[in-house]
Amino acid sequence: MDFHCIEALLDLPEFRVFNQVIGPKHLDLHLERQELYILYPRCEAACFGVKESRTRCIRDLPILERPVMLWLHMRRFQCPDCRHRPWERSETFGARTKWTDRLYHQVREDFLRGCPGADLARRYGLSERTVFRWTFEKSRGGRPPLITRS
């Protein structure tokens, strides 16, 4: 599949796809930020030199009926002015996010429309418990209270 088509499907303008791995049960997409530098907020200098990188795995909506795993390659730069080594940050994803908002909302919507949790878990590559928890954690009453009988 063409990387430009995948980038259009993902609609993540700050990232570009540089690799894809089509596995038997899922699709791995490796992403990195478009910019080749970051502006360090402390001294407002442009940091270019990449010192190291780390990956984050985030689940996304399926493509071609395969659950998608986004592998974000976040880089660490060295500031030429103050010598600090800041990491890239993403405005799209939070620091501890493990799934995209569109996956979260789609699963909740499908479940509330009556799709069985087991089918959703299989379709999106999640556990049944995660589907149940996502559906009820932000509902009006939250999780039903445990009733103790005396």
N, C-alpha and C positions, 0 to 999 in steps of 0.2 A: 504494500500500500504506500502511496506517495506521502511524504512527510507534510507537504503543504495541505493535502486533504485532511490529514489527521489534525493538523494545527487549526484548520477551519472548524472541524467538528468539536475540538476541545474548547475553542474560544477563550484561550488564555494568552492575550497579546504580549504579556511581559516575558513569556517563555518561548523557546523554540525546541522542536523535537530533533534530536540528533541520532537517535537509535530506537529501534523497535525489535522486540523479541516476541514472536507468536508461539506461545506454549500450547500444550494440549488442552488446558482448562482456562487459561487467561491470556491477556495481552499485556506485555510490559512495555511502557513507553518511557524512554529516558529523555528528560528535559533539562535545559539549562537556560538561564536568563539571557535575554537578547543583548543587554548592555555588556560591554567589555570592561567596565569600571563601575565603581560605586563612589558616591560622595560621602565622606566620613562626616557625621554630624558634629563632632566636637570641634574640628578645625576647618571643616568645609573644604578639605582638599580632595582631589580626585585620586582614588587609589586604583592602580592598574595591575601591579604585580601579584599574581595568584601564588599563595604560599602552600595551600592545601585545600582539600574539598571533602565534603561528606555528603551522603545521600539520605534522603527522607522518602519514605514510601507512603503514598496517599492513594486511597481507593477512589475510583470515579465510575461514572455510568458506563455500562457495557457498550462496546463497539463490535458490530457483527456478531452479536449474541455471546460475546466473551467478556467476562468481567475485566476491567482495566485497572492496572496498577501503574500509577504515575511515580516514577523515580526521579525526584528533584535532586539535581547535583548542585549543591550550594557551595560557593567558593569562599575562601578566606583570603583577604588581601592584606597588604602591608602599606600603611600610610607613609608617604615619603616625608611628610612634615613632622608628625609627632611620633612616628614609629609604632603606633598601635596597630593591631592586626584585627580589624573588624570582619565579621561574617556578613555575607549577603542576607538580606531579609526579604520576605515576600509579602506584599500588601494583599495578595490574593488568598493566601493560606495563613492561618494562625501558627503560633510557635509549636503547639502540641496537637495540631489537627492531624487526624489519621484518615479522613475522608473529605470529599468535596461537599459543599452545601447542596449542590444540585443532586447528588446521590442521596443525601440524607432526606431531602424534601420529596424526592421521587418515591423512595421506599415508604415513607409515611403516607403519602397520597395513595399509593397502590394498596397498602394494607387497609387504610380506612375505606377504600372503595370495595373491599371484600375479597381481595386476593389472599389466599392462604399464606401464612408466614413461612411455611416450609418451601413453597414455590418461590417466594421472594428471596429467601436466603440462597437458594440454589441459583436463581437467575442473576443475582448481584454478587455472588461469592462471599456472602456473610453468614454468620451463625443465626439460628432461629432466635436465640436469646437477644442478639443485637437488634434484630428486626422488631421484636416485642418491646424492648427497652426504648428504642427510638420512637416508637409509636405512642407510648404512654408517658414518657418522661416530661413532655411539655403539654400534655393534654390538660384540660381544666382542673381536674382533681389530682393529677399526677397518678402515681401508683396507688391502687386501692389500699386503704388502711387495713392492717392486720386486726381482726376482731377476736378478742379473747373472751371466752365464755367463763363465767364464774359459777 
